[in-house]
């Protein structure tokens, strides 16, 4: 089934999506893949573009730094900022909120042009900007708080192959 987008020739060929509902924790400043937060798609044409829509819910433990994340196609980082000396090129960050019972959801999208008909896997990596831990789909104090909203959350990646003519 095709759905026309803003005129003739541009159609959605296929949609793939993944939803992560369990939690993930990692420590340190090395970007680490979030288990269960990846999705694969095999484009039908080398001229197709892939629209990646993502949402991640996370918090960092370290009050002196933010938590960062990176969108990947395979092992290649995509949706990055410009080079600026030795500063890391990343997709985004979540500021330390100051409340271990809270976390933030961050979403975005990226139009990728992979120029291939080989299978592609899109995923997200996270890291702490300092020495602390990063918690995905949960707050730092999950399970240890009487806060009624201190629960688990959801993160998603959806990819759409769009035919361009």
Buried (B, 14 or more C-beta within 10 A) or exposed (E): EEEEBEEEEBBBBBBBEBEBEEBBBBBEBEBBBBEBBBBEBEBEBEEBBBBBBBBBBBBBBBEEBBBBBBBBBBEEBBBBEEEEEEEBEBBBBBEBBEBBBBBBEBEBEBEBEBEBEEEBBBBBBBBBBBEBBBBBBBBBBBEEBEBEEBEBBEBBBBBBBBBEE
